[in-house]
Amino acid sequence: MVCENDKIIKENITKLHRFTSNIGFDDKLFLACKIIYIHIEKETYLYKDNPLSRLSSVIFYISERFHLDIDKTLVGPICCRYGFLNDSMPTC
């Protein structure tokens, strides 16, 4: 049986991949974002933030950590373009 939370995480990872591709991240950077995003969701860090904020935070963190020249004003519009169906993450 798959938990509803796991379905939402998987759905948001798909969106994360789309967002990071639009920004120009390669597969290694996407994988780093994915690992951190899953950790944030499993440990319920940033849980009060909506999914868009959590994904944006991960992208910002990776871009800062790897010293990428990503304009923060670019991430928000790319993430907002696709929106989110689920504003909250149910727990198992």
Secondary structure, DSSP 8 states (H G I E B T S, - for coil): ---HHHHHHHHHHHHHHHHHHHHT--HHHHHHHHHHHHHHHHTTTTTTS-HHHHHHHHHHHHHHHTT----HHHHHHHHHHH--S-SS----
